[in-house]
Amino acid sequence: MSESQLWDDVDDYFTTHLTPDDEALDAAVRDSEAAELPQVAVTAPQGKLLHLLAQIQGARTILEIGTLGGYSTIWLARALPTDGRLVTLEYSPRHAEVASRNIARAGLDKLVDVRVGAALESLPQLADENPAPFDLVFIDADKNNNPHYLEWALRLTREGSLIIVDNVVRGGRVADADNTAPDVQGIRTALELIGKHPRLSGTAIQTVGSKGYDGFALARVLA
């Protein structure tokens, strides 16, 4: 058995026993595949982790940067109270259309605000609305802009907020100082910013699974 097959099998085992079948989530996966969206959404165990982190955080407001088909959005929004709010930013109008349908099917459209456009344009507009600080920010968009997204996350959060950055390992490429790919450089800069920023305390975790060898970073806002 190959290493990747073993990772898949373990993910399948976790999914079977820890994330039971869910029609809304399963439908979101099916519709995203049917619409030929990139197959880069979080896995079921990762989605459940996001859900638990939002619950542990006691999040009432969540900002998601990168919606795709709304799979992670559904996991996060389900952790909110009935008067909670999730703002999710998606570059592609087509992806946002699929996500909006999936979110509505899950009965979460009253909690979730899907905004279409480049996140670096949507974020200043969001800031101009002077929203209440977000309790949790999930960054899962184009990796080259991660440092900018992290800076905006700091502007839109408060002491005690949690920032999660997905896909920070990239098959181990993040550790290659000679790798000049924009996604790798964006991740490296964001991680270095977390490590040295006086308002952040963070770490990164390596993961293996059906999405291969990757990982995520967690950062708590200190002040």
N, C-alpha and C positions, 0 to 999 in steps of 0.2 A: 504494500500500500504506500502510495506517495505521501509526502508530508502534507501537501495541500489537501489531499483527499481525507486525511486524518483530521485536519482542521475543519473541513466541511462536516464530517461525521459528528464531531464534538459539538459544533454549532447546531446541527440538527437535533442532537440529544438534548441540549439546553433548551432549544425552542419547544420541543415536544413536552418537556416536563415543567418548564418555567413560564412559557408564554403560550397558553392554549389558543386554539383556533379562534379567530376573531373576524367576523364577516366584513366589518368596515375596513380593517387593516388589510385583509386578504384582497378585498376588492380594489383597494388603493394600489396594491402591488400589480394586480391583473391589469387595471386600467393604464397604469404607467407603462407597463410592458407593451400593451396594445397600441399605445400612442408612440411607442419607440423612443421613450425618454431614456437618457443614459442610465445604465444599471449601476448607479453609484450611491443609492440611498443606504441609510444605516440598516443593519440587520435587525431581526426581531430582538435578540438579546441586547443589542446596543440601544434599540428604541426603548426597551424596558428600563435599561440603565438611565437613560435621559428622563424617563417618567419618574423613576425613584428619586433621582437627584432633585428634580423640580419639587417633588413632595417633601423631601428632607429639607430643602431650602425654604419650604413654606411659601413658594412663589405665588404671587397674585398677578404679576405682570411679567411677560416674557417677550424678548426680542429674538427673532430667528433671522439670520442672514443666510439666505439660500434655501428656497422652499422645495424646489424640484417638483415631485408629484404629491407632496404633502404628507408623506408617510411619517417622517419625524415630527411634523407639525401636529399630527393627530396624537402621537404619544405624549408630546409636551402639553398640548391643550387639555388632555384628559386629566392632567395633574392640577389644573386650575380650579378654584372655586367657581360657583355659578356667576359671580360678578367679576371674574378675572378677565384678563385681556392678553391676547397674543398678537403681536405685529410681526408678520413675516414678509421678507423682501425677496422678490424673484425677478431676475433680469429678463427671462424669456416670457413673452405674453402667452405662448403656447403652453409652456410648463405651468404657468400660473392658472390657465384655464383648466387644465387637468387637475391641478391641486385644489382649486376652488370646488370642483365637483366632488372630489374625494372627501374634502372637509365637510361639505354640506351633507353628504351621505352619512357621515359619522355623527351628524347632529351638532356640529361644533361651529357652524358658520356665524353664530351670534357672538362667539368668543374670539374669533379669529379675523384679523384684518389683513388680507393679502394685498400687497402693494407691488405694482409692476414697474420695472425700470432698473437702471444701474444702481446698485446699492450706494455707491459713493455720491449719487445724486439724491437718492431717497433719504439717506441718513441726515443730511443738513435740513431737508424739509421736515423730517420728523422732529429734529431738535428745535426747529422754529415753532413747533406746536407746544413746546414747553411741557412735555408729558411728565407724569410722575416717574421717578427713577425706576428702571427695570430691575426686578429681583434676580433675573437670570437672562443671560445672553448666550445663544448657541450660534457659533460661527462655522458655517459649512458651505462656503461659496468658493469663488476662484482664489486659489491659494496665494497667488502673487500679491494680492491686495490684503492679505491677513494683517500686516502691520497697521494699515489704515483702519481696517475694521476693528482692530483691538483698541486703537486710540478713540474711535467713536464709541465703542462699548464703554470705555472709561468715562466719557462725557455723559453717557446716558444711564449710568448706574449710580449707586450710593455705597457707603460703607456696608459691608456684609453681603453685597451682591456676588453672584457666581458667574464667571465667564468660562465657557467650554469651547475649545477649538478642536475641530475634528480633522482627521487625516494628517497628523503631524510627523509620521514616520516615513511614509512613501516607500515602503519596501526596504528601508534602511538608508535611502539616499540622503536623508537629512544629515547624516553623520559624515558625509563626504564633502570636505571643505572645498574640493576642486569642482564640485558639481555647480554649474552656473545656470541650470534650468530655472526659469522664473518662479515656478511653483515651489521648488526647493528653497530658493533664496528667500521667498516670501515667508515660508514657514520658519526658516532659521532666524530671520530678523524678528519675527513675532515672538519666538521662544526666548531669544536674547533680551527682548524688551520686557517680557514677563519676569525674567531672572533679575533684571537690574532696576525695574521701575519701583520707586518708593511706595507706590499705592497698591502694589500687587504682591501676593504670595502665591506661588504656583508650583505645579509639578507636571510631568508628562508620563504617560503609561504606554508601554508597548502592548499591542494586541495581535493575536492571530485568529483567523476564522475564515468564514466563507468569502470575506472581502480581502483575504490574503494577509500580508504582514503590514500592519499599520499601527495607529495609536491615536491618542487624544491628549490634550492638555487641559488642566483645570487651574483656574486662577481665582482667588478670592480678593475682592476689593477691600483694602484696609482702611481707607479714609477718603 
